[in-house]
């Protein structure tokens, strides 16, 4: 399933519900390609992530590792970009 910004425009509770349903689908063996600006929620949902900025892959890896990676925070909060 391709999900493009499924939480866009939703209340925080509705967005959480949508992402919980997506997680339930993955637990049933469904593969989801998720494009989401809510980085923390996406990283909690995903197994593997690619963090894109300026149209390029900036960093990728297992979602659990990226959730605590300071580079991810710098990309979204400080404008840091990894050299290509």
Secondary structure, DSSP 8 states (H G I E B T S, - for coil): -EEESTTTT--HHHHHHHHHHHHHHHHTT---EEE-S-HHHHHHH-SEEEEEETTEEEEEEEHHHHHT-HHHHIIIII------
